[in-house]
Each structure stands twice: as C-alpha cells, then as structure tokens.
C-alpha cells in the first residue's frame, strides 16, 4: 500500500456472487464510505487484490472502478504511486446526480413552485446575512442582463433560473447550493409552463430580481421576503390557473 491515505483495508470487502457483480462491488464501497470505514484520501487495494478479495475477474473490478470514478467517488491515478483513491464528490457532481433524479421523476410545475417557495423564502435570512459584495454585484449584473434581454425581446426562462441559482449561492451553504442547482431542470420546466400562460413574462420578473438585489444590498430581510413572495406567487398562479400576466 502507498503511504498516502490509510495503510490497510484488510477485512473490509466481502466476496460477491450476483448477476451484476460490478454494481455489488460499487454498493459495498458506498456502504463503507457511509459507515466511515473508508474516507477521502484512502487508497483502495490494487486491482489484483480486489479481484482476490471479491472473487471476481479483473474486468469486473475495472468496471466497478469506472462506475465509482464516474460517480465522483474515486480518482484513478497512474504511475508508480497511482491507484484508486477515494475522493469527496464535488458540489457540481452531487447536484448533477440529484438533478437527474428530479428530472426523471413525474414532478408537476405546481409541485416545483411550491417547493421553490419553501426553499427560496427559507434561504433569504442566510442570503441577507451572508451575501458578499461580489455576490451582490453578481446579482445586479444578472438583473441587468435580464433587462437587456427583455428590451431586445430575447428573454428566456434560463435567464430567470440562473438568477435564482446565483441567489442561493449567496447563502454560502453547500447543501442549499446543491439543492437549488439540482432543481435547475424542474425549475425550467415550471417556468416554461408559466410562460405558456403569460408569453410576455420577463419584465416584472426582471424588475423583481433587481429589487431583490437592492434589498439584499441594504440587508433588508422584510423587503426581500416581500419581493420573493410576490415573485413566486405569480408563477404559482400561472401554473395553477393559467392566469394572464398583470
């Protein structure tokens, strides 16, 4: 074993016998990570050792390692000090996994909007407290880009979604950022449905984005909550009742 990470993983793995053997190996590694038996930086045994411990072929072990690498749980290094090393999944990688699950689920636009109301309103106290000058500048920049798109009749729902994702990042809470990033696909779906009932949407939304940025700059939580409540309530009304834009 290399000096990097732990010196031993003896006794951690069990022989497997199943139709999808590689996935069983992957599941064993995930359980060991959850239980704390394996942690980021630990080096897995060599392919040869894994073959012996699991009682499988090298092809199966390599397939399992590829799955773990694709999941962001393992980094494969080459060279004299190479091998398979446990890593902590990045925010983007975890967010992508959650996004896939949400996108493939039978979510309705109404459900997505209800969830946004709970999460985004709930995040505002942290956002107002923790937003940095750079965060606030980024929000104003996105609001300006949105206004320019409205003026050019080129506004898209993706512009709105990008503002809300960046807004969540202002809370400087990794779990919240992952959640909102993973909600990107469903959010776009709900906004598109809202736009079907209000094709001219964008002008009021962009104005509210700017007002949110102003409230955060002034550390005015009540004002931010008021703007956000109106902002999301209007989307909820459109997806529920197909109301025309005011």
C-alpha positions, 0 to 999 in steps of 0.5 A: 500500500502507498503511504498516502491515505490509510495503510490497510483495508484488510477485512473490509470487502466481502466476496460477491456472487450476483448477476451484476457483480460490478454494481455489488462491488460499487454498493459495498464501497458506498456502504463503507464510505457511509459507515466511515470505514473508508474516507477521502484520501484512502487508497483502495487495494490494487486491482489484483487484490480486489479481484482476490478479495471479491472473487471476481475477474479483473474486468469486473473490478475495472468496471466497478472502478469506472462506475465509482470514478464516474460517480465522483467517488474515486480518482484513478491515478497512474504511475508508480504511486497511482491507484484508486483513491477515494475522493469527496464528490464535488458540489457540481457532481452531487447536484448533477446526480440529484438533478437527474433524479428530479428530472426523471421523476413525474414532478408537476410545475405546481409541485416545483413552485411550491417547493421553490417557495419553501426553499427560496423564502427559507434561504433569504435570512442566510442570503441577507446575512451572508451575501458578499459584495461580489455576490451582490454585484453578481446579482445586479449584473444578472438583473441587468442582463435580464433587462437587456434581454427583455428590451431586445425581446430575447428573454428566456426562462434560463435567464430567470433560473440562473438568477435564482441559482446565483441567489442561493449561492449567496447563502454560502451553504453547500447543501442549499447550493446543491439543492437549488442547482439540482432543481435547475431542470424542474425549475425550467420546466415550471417556468416554461409552463408559466410562460405558456400562460403569460408569453410576455413574462420577463419584465416584472420578473426582471424588475423583481430580481433587481429589487431583490438585489437592492434589498439584499444590498441594504440587508433588508430581510422584510423587503426581500421576503416581500419581493420573493413572495410576490415573485413566486406567487405569480408563477404559482398562479400561472401554473395553477390557473393559467392566469394572464400576466398583470 
